[in-house]
Amino acid sequence: MTGKFTPTVLPGSNQAGPAWWFIFSGRELLVKQQDNALSVPLLHDAPGELGLKVLRQHFLGTLDGDGCYSVEVPEGAEPPEGMSFKELRKLWGPMDEALWRVAGCAVQIVEWDRTHQFCSSCGTKTDYKQGVRAKECPRCGRLSFPRISPAVIVAVEQDGKLLLARGNRFIIEMYSVLAGFVEPGETLEETVMREVREEVGIEVTDIRYFGSQPWPFPDSLMVGFTARYAGGEISIDKEEIVDAGWFTADDLPRIPDKISIARRLIDWFVEKQQNKQ
């Protein structure tokens, strides 16, 4: 597939064929083995055809012209024969990348709907707003849209070396570039400077946009930057960071898989150093 996903709220009149069904029990996606890869059901009515109880369902848009739906089923639901529920992170690689990206959208819509059944202002049961991806309170009119939490991630360079840190949340001994959530009132560039200063005690300059990535764990948008060292000595924030240091391209520690923009930033640094040789 070409992987062209077009998000929409309502299916068009031409959506008569089979659709892709992203069915979640908790945060685990229903998948089946197809050839040498994992896929999601491509059916006209997957919940009905598979005998699954639907809690909530949304039309997401189209992938190469085929409709896409997100579905929430009860936690602990029994998967149909020949299928299984799997955690989304583990599906990177075994699943087609285009399907994996739509699955990331689907799980966020499922989670948003599940956690916005009642108005956060007055507690009234919410309704779906027609034609818009939003929940509306029939009493006070408050609108609740799917939540997106912006975060920055930055590759900091100094004299042919890259700043990498090991977070205390890493179960394995892995290092990555620094990242953190945007605070109210901050620009993205200010967040980069603050996060680097707070986590490792150094200053940065020449902050430049690199790229972005939706990150559905659970609802982030990762905004990537590059920056140059501007001063200070590494002094780690021990509440979040176990270790940090400067690494050359040919002497890197264990780094993240290619699923993430963190790895794209590290690969960019490595390629840049190789091109200098």
C-alpha positions as CSV (number, residue, x, y, z in Angstrom):
1,M,0.0,0.0,0.0
2,T,1.1,3.6,-0.6
3,G,0.2,4.6,3.0
4,K,-1.9,7.7,2.2
5,F,-4.1,8.3,5.3
6,T,-6.8,10.9,5.0
7,P,-8.5,11.6,8.4
8,T,-12.2,12.4,8.4
9,V,-15.0,12.1,11.0
10,L,-17.7,10.6,8.8
11,P,-17.5,7.9,6.1
12,G,-18.2,9.1,2.6
13,S,-21.0,7.8,0.4
14,N,-18.4,5.7,-1.6
15,Q,-17.3,3.7,1.5
16,A,-19.1,0.5,0.5
17,G,-16.2,-1.9,0.5
18,P,-14.3,-3.6,3.3
19,A,-12.6,-1.5,5.9
20,W,-9.6,-1.7,8.2
21,W,-10.7,-2.3,11.8
22,F,-8.4,-1.2,14.7
23,I,-9.9,-3.1,17.6
24,F,-8.5,-2.4,21.1
25,S,-8.9,-4.3,24.3
26,G,-7.3,-1.8,26.8
27,R,-4.3,-0.6,24.8
28,E,-3.7,-3.9,23.0
29,L,-4.6,-4.2,19.3
30,L,-6.3,-7.2,17.7
31,V,-4.0,-8.6,15.0
32,K,-3.8,-11.6,12.8
33,Q,-1.0,-13.4,10.9
34,Q,-1.1,-12.6,7.2
35,D,1.7,-14.1,5.1
36,N,4.9,-13.2,7.0
37,A,3.5,-10.1,8.7
38,L,0.8,-9.1,11.3
39,S,-2.2,-7.1,10.1
40,V,-5.6,-5.9,11.3
41,P,-9.0,-7.3,10.0
42,L,-10.1,-6.0,6.6
43,L,-13.8,-6.7,6.7
44,H,-17.1,-5.0,6.1
45,D,-18.2,-5.3,9.7
46,A,-15.4,-6.8,11.8
47,P,-17.1,-6.6,15.3
48,G,-20.2,-8.4,13.9
49,E,-18.4,-10.9,11.8
50,L,-15.9,-11.7,14.6
51,G,-18.6,-11.8,17.3
52,L,-17.0,-9.0,19.5
53,K,-18.9,-6.8,21.9
54,V,-18.4,-3.1,21.0
55,L,-18.2,-0.5,23.7
56,R,-17.4,2.5,21.4
57,Q,-16.6,2.9,17.7
58,H,-15.3,5.7,15.5
59,F,-14.7,6.2,11.8
60,L,-11.1,7.5,11.5
61,G,-10.7,8.2,7.8
62,T,-9.4,6.4,4.8
63,L,-6.1,4.6,4.1
64,D,-5.5,4.4,0.3
65,G,-9.2,4.8,-0.1
66,D,-10.3,2.1,2.3
67,G,-12.2,3.1,5.4
68,C,-10.6,2.8,8.9
69,Y,-12.4,2.3,12.2
70,S,-11.3,2.4,15.8
71,V,-13.2,0.1,18.1
72,E,-13.0,-0.4,21.9
73,V,-14.0,-3.8,23.3
74,P,-14.0,-4.8,27.0
75,E,-10.6,-5.4,28.6
76,G,-9.8,-9.1,28.8
77,A,-12.0,-9.8,25.7
78,E,-11.3,-13.2,24.2
79,P,-9.7,-12.8,20.7
80,P,-11.3,-14.6,17.8
81,E,-9.7,-17.8,16.6
82,G,-6.4,-17.2,14.8
83,M,-6.0,-13.7,16.2
84,S,-4.5,-12.1,19.3
85,F,-4.3,-8.8,21.2
86,K,-0.8,-7.3,21.2
87,E,0.8,-4.2,22.6
88,L,1.2,-1.5,20.0
89,R,5.0,-1.0,20.5
90,K,5.7,-4.6,19.7
91,L,3.9,-4.3,16.4
92,W,6.5,-2.0,14.9
93,G,8.3,-4.0,12.2
94,P,5.9,-7.0,12.1
95,M,3.1,-4.7,10.9
96,D,3.0,-2.6,7.8
97,E,4.2,0.9,8.7
98,A,1.1,2.6,7.3
99,L,-1.2,0.4,9.3
100,W,0.9,1.0,12.4
101,R,0.6,4.7,12.1
102,V,-3.2,4.6,11.7
103,A,-3.2,2.3,14.8
104,G,-1.5,5.0,16.7
105,C,-4.2,7.4,15.8
106,A,-6.9,4.8,16.6
107,V,-5.7,4.1,20.1
108,Q,-5.6,7.8,20.9
109,I,-9.2,8.2,19.8
110,V,-10.3,5.1,21.8
111,E,-8.6,6.5,24.9
112,W,-10.0,10.0,24.5
113,D,-13.5,8.7,24.1
114,R,-13.2,6.4,27.1
115,T,-12.0,9.1,29.4
116,H,-14.4,11.8,28.2
117,Q,-17.8,10.2,28.9
118,F,-18.7,13.0,31.3
119,C,-18.2,16.8,31.2
120,S,-15.2,17.9,33.2
121,S,-17.0,21.1,34.1
122,C,-20.4,20.0,35.3
123,G,-20.3,16.2,35.3
124,T,-23.1,15.7,32.7
125,K,-23.0,12.8,30.3
126,T,-21.4,14.0,27.0
127,D,-22.7,13.6,23.5
128,Y,-20.8,13.3,20.2
129,K,-20.7,16.6,18.3
130,Q,-22.0,16.1,14.8
131,G,-19.4,16.4,12.1
132,V,-16.5,17.2,14.5
133,R,-14.1,15.0,16.4
134,A,-15.3,16.3,19.8
135,K,-17.6,15.5,22.8
136,E,-20.1,18.1,23.7
137,C,-21.8,18.7,27.0
138,P,-25.6,19.1,26.5
139,R,-25.9,21.1,29.7
140,C,-23.1,23.7,29.6
141,G,-21.9,23.3,26.0
142,R,-18.3,22.5,26.9
143,L,-16.4,20.9,24.0
144,S,-13.7,18.3,24.6
145,F,-11.4,17.5,21.7
146,P,-8.9,14.6,21.6
147,R,-5.9,15.5,23.7
148,I,-2.4,16.0,22.2
149,S,0.5,16.6,24.6
150,P,3.4,18.4,22.8
151,A,6.9,17.4,23.8
152,V,10.3,18.4,22.4
153,I,13.3,16.1,21.7
154,V,16.7,17.4,20.9
155,A,20.1,16.2,19.6
156,V,22.8,18.4,21.2
157,E,26.2,18.4,19.5
158,Q,29.7,19.5,20.7
159,D,32.9,19.0,18.6
160,G,31.8,15.9,16.8
161,K,30.1,14.4,19.9
162,L,26.4,13.8,20.7
163,L,24.8,14.3,24.1
164,L,23.0,11.1,25.2
165,A,21.4,10.3,28.6
166,R,20.0,7.2,30.3
167,G,16.6,7.9,31.9
168,N,15.6,6.2,35.1
169,R,12.5,4.9,33.4
170,F,14.6,2.8,31.0
171,I,14.3,-0.8,32.0
172,I,17.3,-1.8,29.9
173,E,20.6,0.1,29.9
174,M,19.7,2.3,26.9
175,Y,20.7,5.9,26.1
176,S,18.8,8.5,24.1
177,V,18.7,12.2,23.3
178,L,16.9,14.4,25.8
179,A,13.2,15.1,25.7
180,G,10.5,16.8,27.8
181,F,7.0,18.1,27.7
182,V,6.1,21.7,26.8
183,E,4.9,23.8,29.8
184,P,2.1,26.4,29.5
185,G,3.4,29.7,28.1
186,E,6.6,28.3,26.6
187,T,7.7,28.3,23.0
188,L,9.2,25.1,21.7
189,E,12.7,26.6,21.7
190,E,12.3,27.7,25.3
191,T,11.3,24.2,26.2
192,V,14.4,22.8,24.6
193,M,16.6,25.1,26.6
194,R,14.8,24.5,29.9
195,E,14.8,20.7,29.5
196,V,18.5,20.5,28.7
197,R,19.4,22.8,31.5
198,E,17.2,20.9,34.0
199,E,18.2,17.4,33.1
200,V,22.0,17.8,32.5
201,G,22.9,21.4,33.5
202,I,24.2,22.7,30.2
203,E,23.2,25.6,27.9
204,V,22.5,25.2,24.2
205,T,22.3,27.5,21.2
206,D,21.5,27.4,17.5
207,I,18.2,25.5,18.0
208,R,16.8,24.2,14.7
209,Y,13.7,22.3,13.8
210,F,14.3,18.7,12.7
211,G,11.0,17.0,12.3
212,S,8.0,15.7,14.2
213,Q,6.3,12.4,15.1
214,P,2.9,11.4,16.5
215,W,3.7,9.3,19.6
216,P,0.7,7.4,20.9
217,F,2.2,6.4,24.2
218,P,-0.2,7.7,25.3
219,D,-0.9,10.9,23.4
220,S,2.2,12.9,22.6
221,L,3.4,14.9,19.6
222,M,7.2,14.7,19.6
223,V,8.8,17.8,18.0
224,G,12.4,17.2,17.1
225,F,15.2,19.8,17.2
226,T,19.0,19.9,16.8
227,A,21.2,22.3,18.9
228,R,24.8,23.1,19.7
229,Y,26.5,23.1,23.1
230,A,26.9,26.6,24.5
231,G,28.4,26.2,27.9
232,G,28.4,24.5,31.3
233,E,29.4,21.1,32.7
234,I,27.1,18.0,32.8
235,S,25.3,17.8,36.1
236,I,22.5,15.3,35.9
237,D,19.1,15.6,37.5
238,K,19.1,12.4,39.5
239,E,15.3,12.3,39.7
240,E,15.0,11.7,35.9
241,I,18.5,10.9,34.7
242,V,20.8,8.0,35.7
243,D,23.8,8.9,33.5
244,A,24.7,11.3,30.7
245,G,27.7,12.0,28.5
246,W,29.2,12.9,25.1
247,F,29.5,10.1,22.6
248,T,31.2,9.9,19.2
249,A,29.5,8.3,16.2
250,D,31.7,5.2,16.3
251,D,31.3,4.6,20.0
252,L,27.6,4.8,20.8
253,P,25.9,3.0,23.7
254,R,22.7,1.0,23.2
255,I,20.2,3.4,21.5
256,P,16.5,3.3,20.7
257,D,15.0,1.3,17.9
258,K,14.1,2.9,14.5
259,I,10.5,3.2,15.6
260,S,11.2,6.6,17.2
261,I,12.2,10.1,16.2
262,A,14.9,9.8,18.9
263,R,16.6,7.2,16.6
264,R,16.2,9.4,13.6
265,L,18.0,12.2,15.4
266,I,20.8,9.9,16.4
267,D,21.1,8.4,12.9
268,W,21.2,12.0,11.5
269,F,24.2,12.8,13.8
270,V,26.0,9.6,12.7
271,E,25.4,10.2,9.0
272,K,26.6,13.8,9.5
273,Q,29.9,12.6,11.1
274,Q,30.4,10.0,8.4
275,N,30.0,12.6,5.7
276,K,32.8,14.6,7.3
277,Q,35.3,11.8,6.9
